[in-house]
Amino acid sequence: MDDIDRKLVTLLQTDSKKTLQELSQILNKPKTTIAARIKKLEESGVIIGHKAVVNPFALGYRLLAFVLVSVKRGVGVDTKPLQHTVAEKILRDSGGGDMPFVEEAFIITGPYDVLFKVWARDIKQLSSFLVAYLASSPEIQRTETLIVLEIVEDWRKRIMPPVE
């Protein structure tokens, strides 16, 4: 990535609705050049998608929690570690019916194996997820739940600077 690509990535993170014309004027490059650079950034995996960033609270989610999960050792589906298989299943199952929305899952180091970022409508929905859903999984050994009291800085509003 050169300086123009870095500026382009920053501009698109700030406002992905900017037109090619606007980007072209800001970067002082032809629209065709900007379009080609965006395509190259997408193909190389620097830009992984374009979507609306929504406010979970405005969608009815009132509770954010981080759930730490310890998984039994073993191999899951397709010789993946069991931690990965469990995380994929929970992500697939979430967000429908009485299940909270699991926004992210991470395989981590330390006393736990997986960390989930969970949005729930209320404490009852989170409780059902923890007590009924997770506890019924034979692969899960234990969990620990951290409820967020206040969000200091939302990642959705932050701009990730490209590394030079």
Backbone torsions as a table, in degrees:
resi	resn	phi	psi	omega
1	MET	NA	132.6	175.7
2	ASP	-99.4	-175.1	-176.1
3	ASP	-61.6	-37.5	179.9
4	ILE	-65.8	-43.1	177.7
5	ASP	-61.2	-43.1	179.6
6	ARG	-62.0	-44.0	177.8
7	LYS	-64.2	-39.9	-179.8
8	LEU	-63.8	-44.0	178.6
9	VAL	-61.9	-42.9	179.2
10	THR	-64.7	-43.9	178.7
11	LEU	-61.4	-43.0	-178.9
12	LEU	-69.1	-33.0	175.7
13	GLN	-68.6	-35.2	-179.7
14	THR	-69.9	-43.0	-179.1
15	ASP	-157.3	96.1	-177.2
16	SER	-75.0	-4.7	178.2
17	LYS	-87.4	-1.5	177.3
18	LYS	-60.0	138.2	179.6
19	THR	-78.3	163.5	174.8
20	LEU	-58.3	-38.0	178.9
21	GLN	-60.1	-46.6	-179.9
22	GLU	-64.3	-45.3	178.6
23	LEU	-62.3	-40.6	178.8
24	SER	-59.8	-44.1	179.6
25	GLN	-67.1	-42.5	-178.9
26	ILE	-64.1	-43.2	-175.5
27	LEU	-91.2	-4.4	179.4
28	ASN	56.9	45.1	178.8
29	LYS	-133.7	153.4	178.2
30	PRO	-63.2	151.1	179.5
31	LYS	-56.5	-38.5	-179.1
32	THR	-63.9	-36.4	178.1
33	THR	-66.7	-43.9	179.9
34	ILE	-63.4	-45.2	179.6
35	ALA	-60.8	-42.7	179.5
36	ALA	-65.2	-39.6	179.5
37	ARG	-67.0	-41.6	177.5
38	ILE	-61.6	-44.2	179.0
39	LYS	-60.8	-42.8	179.0
40	LYS	-63.7	-40.1	178.5
41	LEU	-66.3	-34.7	176.3
42	GLU	-70.0	-46.3	-178.2
43	GLU	-65.1	-31.9	-179.5
44	SER	-83.9	-6.3	177.8
45	GLY	87.9	5.1	176.0
46	VAL	-68.8	-47.4	173.9
47	ILE	-99.1	118.5	-175.3
48	ILE	-103.7	-1.5	177.2
49	GLY	167.9	170.1	177.2
50	HIS	-133.1	123.4	178.8
51	LYS	-156.9	162.8	175.3
52	ALA	-72.1	136.7	175.7
53	VAL	-96.7	117.7	-174.1
54	VAL	-104.7	158.9	177.4
55	ASN	-92.4	110.6	-178.8
56	PRO	-55.9	-34.8	-179.8
57	PHE	-65.2	-38.3	178.9
58	ALA	-68.6	-21.2	178.6
59	LEU	-90.1	1.0	176.3
60	GLY	104.3	0.2	176.7
61	TYR	-83.6	124.9	-175.8
62	ARG	-110.9	-7.5	-172.6
63	LEU	-137.6	129.4	175.3
64	LEU	-115.4	132.1	178.9
65	ALA	-138.9	154.0	170.8
66	PHE	-111.6	127.5	-176.9
67	VAL	-115.6	119.5	175.9
68	LEU	-91.4	134.5	-176.2
69	VAL	-130.6	132.9	173.0
70	SER	-102.7	127.4	-175.6
71	VAL	-113.3	144.4	175.2
72	LYS	-59.0	152.4	177.4
73	ARG	-76.4	147.2	178.4
74	GLY	151.7	-176.1	-179.2
75	VAL	-109.9	135.4	178.5
76	GLY	-96.5	-140.0	-178.1
77	VAL	-74.6	140.0	175.7
78	ASP	55.2	38.4	179.2
79	THR	60.0	16.2	173.5
80	LYS	-74.4	151.5	173.7
81	PRO	-58.7	147.4	-177.8
82	LEU	-58.1	-33.5	179.0
83	GLN	-58.0	-43.3	-178.6
84	HIS	-67.4	-43.3	179.5
85	THR	-62.6	-43.9	178.6
86	VAL	-63.2	-44.8	-180.0
87	ALA	-61.0	-44.4	179.5
88	GLU	-62.1	-41.2	-180.0
89	LYS	-63.7	-44.7	-179.4
90	ILE	-64.9	-40.8	176.4
91	LEU	-61.8	-42.4	179.1
92	ARG	-63.8	-41.3	-174.8
93	ASP	-77.2	-18.6	-170.9
94	SER	-80.0	158.3	171.9
95	GLY	86.4	5.2	178.9
96	GLY	-126.3	148.7	178.2
97	GLY	60.1	-124.3	-177.7
98	ASP	-95.0	8.6	179.9
99	MET	-85.9	138.4	173.5
100	PRO	-69.2	172.7	178.4
101	PHE	-95.1	118.7	175.9
102	VAL	-92.0	107.8	-174.0
103	GLU	-76.9	-40.6	-176.4
104	GLU	-144.3	153.4	175.0
105	ALA	-136.8	138.3	-178.1
106	PHE	-132.7	133.9	168.9
107	ILE	-83.6	126.3	-171.4
108	ILE	-126.9	169.7	173.8
109	THR	-96.9	169.1	177.3
110	GLY	105.4	-162.2	-175.8
111	PRO	-71.5	-15.2	176.6
112	TYR	-113.5	162.5	-175.4
113	ASP	-104.9	-34.2	-174.8
114	VAL	-134.4	141.3	175.6
115	LEU	-119.6	127.1	179.0
116	PHE	-113.8	138.0	171.2
117	LYS	-99.2	115.4	-169.4
118	VAL	-121.3	127.7	173.9
119	TRP	-106.0	127.2	179.8
120	ALA	-125.7	152.0	176.8
121	ARG	-63.0	-40.5	-176.0
122	ASP	-161.8	179.6	-177.6
123	ILE	-65.6	-32.5	179.2
124	LYS	-63.5	-43.4	179.3
125	GLN	-66.4	-41.1	177.3
126	LEU	-63.8	-43.2	179.5
127	SER	-60.5	-43.6	178.5
128	SER	-61.5	-41.3	178.2
129	PHE	-61.3	-44.1	-176.8
130	LEU	-75.2	-47.9	-171.3
131	VAL	-83.0	-40.6	-177.3
132	ALA	-92.9	-50.6	-173.6
133	TYR	-76.2	-61.0	-176.0
134	LEU	-65.2	-41.4	-177.4
135	ALA	-66.1	-22.2	-179.9
136	SER	-84.9	-5.8	-179.7
137	SER	-84.2	119.9	-177.9
138	PRO	-68.7	-17.3	-179.5
139	GLU	-79.3	-18.6	-175.7
140	ILE	-93.0	125.5	-179.0
141	GLN	-88.6	-45.3	179.9
142	ARG	-158.9	162.7	177.7
143	THR	-137.1	160.9	171.6
144	GLU	-141.6	133.0	-174.8
145	THR	-116.3	132.6	177.0
146	LEU	-116.7	117.8	179.9
147	ILE	-93.3	131.8	-178.9
148	VAL	-78.8	126.9	177.7
149	LEU	-88.3	-36.2	-177.5
150	GLU	-154.8	138.3	176.0
151	ILE	-93.4	118.9	-178.4
152	VAL	-78.0	-47.6	-179.7
153	GLU	-147.2	123.3	-178.8
154	ASP	-85.3	128.3	-178.6
155	TRP	-58.0	-27.7	-176.8
156	ARG	-64.9	-23.4	-178.0
157	LYS	-96.3	-9.0	-177.0
158	ARG	-89.8	148.1	178.6
159	ILE	-105.1	123.4	179.3
160	MET	-86.0	115.5	179.9
161	PRO	-73.6	133.7	176.4
162	PRO	-64.8	141.2	178.3
163	VAL	-80.0	135.6	-179.7
164	GLU	-80.2	NA	NA
